Amino acid sequence: MNKEEISVLKGRIEAALYASGRPLNLDDLSKATGVYSKRKNLLLAREVQSTYNSFSNALEIVELQGNLFAMQLRSEYNQIARKFATKPLVPEVVLKTLSYIAFYQPITIKDIVHHIGPKAYRHLSILTALEFVTIVSGSKPRTYITTSHFSEYFGLSKDIEVLKQELRARTPKGLQMPKNT
């Protein structure tokens, strides 16, 4: 491949990361580039990441565990972005329910409703439609856990115990979250 072809492939990766709004795996990047070598896509994505991060101020490309790549806002720009952001995908009250589920999963419907109240039924319907939570197959009473889509969307581990540790690490100091669940 010549420099021009490589430049086009990198541009396709950057465009895919920009448009996706979620982390992309090597299969996703293959669809964007048309190159079906995972190794080549990994190298291209890392080159895009290095180049992009060297000149961008507010945005960055990060590599997450499992060769996932995401374009995201640098944390120091979150406050300014919130002032101009459009309506969020998930309302804040629903995010609180999602956080509760993520920290305490696997968690029964009874426990969720006890903590959140009857509005939890509507929240669960939204979260299920967004594929952020799912019902554990065959569970009685209904028991909820987060999905791999949730993990990818928020850049968290798919392993529930590791995910809980990551959430604890991201919790602002002074905010009380469960210690052992």
N, C-alpha and C positions, 0 to 999 in steps of 0.2 A: 504494500500500500504506500502511496506517496503522501506527502504532507497535506495536500488538498483533501484527499479522501479521508485521512485521519481527522482533519479539522471538521469535515462534514459529520463524521460519526460522533465526535465529541459534542457538536452542536445538537445533534439528535438526543444525546443523553441529557444534556442540559435542559432542552425543551421538555423532555419527558418528566424530569424531576420537577421542573417548574409547574407543569400542568397537572401533575398527579395529585398533589396535596397529601401524599402519603409516601412512606418509604417504598422503594422499588427493589426487587430482588434481581438476580442476574438473568432470570428468564424474562422478566419485564424489560430489562435493558436490551436483551436479544431482540425482542419485538421492535424496540425503538431503532436499533442500529441495523438490523438485518444480518448481523454477524452472530453465528450460532456457537461460537467457541466461548464457553464461560470464562476461560482464562483471559482471552482477549478483551471481553467486556469488562472484566474485573480491572485489568490494567488501564483500559480506556477511562473507566469511571474514576479510578484513583488519580489519573492525570487531570481529568476535569475538576475533581475535588481540589487538587493542589493548585491548579491555575486559578480557579474561581475564588478560592479562599484567600489567595494572595492579593486580589484586587478589589474584592467586594467589601463594603463596609458593614452594611446592615444584614445581608444574607450570608449564609454559609451552607456548604454541602458537608454532611457528616456521614460517616460509615458506621452503621450499627452492627451489633452482633449478628452473624450469619450472612455476611456480605450483602446487607441491605444498605441502600443509599437514600438519603433524604435531603431536600433543600428546605431550610428553615430559617427563621428570623433569629439573629443572635440575641441572647437573653437581655443584653443591655438596652435593646431597642423595643422591648415588649410594651413599656408604658406609653411611648409615643404612638405605637401601632394601635393600641387599644382605643385611642382617641379617634381614630379614623376608620376603624374596622366596621364592616357591615354586620348585619345580624349574624350571630354565631350559628353554626350547624346545630349545636345542642344548647338549649337554654341552661343558665347557671344552676337552677334548681334540679334539673335532670342530671347535670354533671355531678352534683353533690350525691345524688342517689347512685350514680355510676361509681364514684369514689368509694362510697360505703360498701358496695358490692365487691369492688376490687380488693379492698383491705380485708374484708371478712370472708371472702369466697373459700370454699363453697358455702352458700348461705341460702336458707329456705325462704320461701315467700312470706311465711309467718313472721320471721325475724325482720325481714325488710319492711313489711307493713307496720310492724310494731315500732320500729325506729323512725321510719319516714312518714307513716300515716297512710290514709287511703289513697292519696295522690300517687303513691308508689305504683299502683296498677297502671296508671297512664304513663308514668316514667318508664316502666318495664316494657310497655308496648312500643314506646319510641326507641328505647335502647335495643330491643329485639329487632325492630325494623331496620335499624342502622347496623345490625350485626355486631354490636359491641358486647352483648351478653347472649347467653343461650341457656336452655334448661338442660340439666344433666339427664341424659337418657334414662328413662325408667325410674326416676326419683319420685318418691312419695314421702312427704309432700314435695311439691315442685322446688327444686334446688337450682340456683343460678350460679354461673361462673362466667368470667370474661372469655372472649373468643380470641383466636389468633389475629383476627382483623383489628380488634381493640389494641392488642400488643403492637401490631405494625403501625397503626394510625398514631399511637402515642409514643412510639419508639421505645417500647418496653419489652422485657423478656417474655417468651411464651410459657416459660416454666413458672407456675403460680408462686412458689416460694421465693424465687429470685425476683419476680415481679413485685411482690410485697416488700422486699428489701429495697428495691429501686424506688418505690413509692415513699417509703419511710425516709430515704435519703433526700428526696425532693421536697418533703414536707417542710414548710417554713418553721423556723425555730419558734417555740412557744405554742404551736398548734398541737393539740393532743391527738395522737393517733394510736390505734391499738399496738401493743408491744408484741404480743404473741397470739397468733390466730391459727 
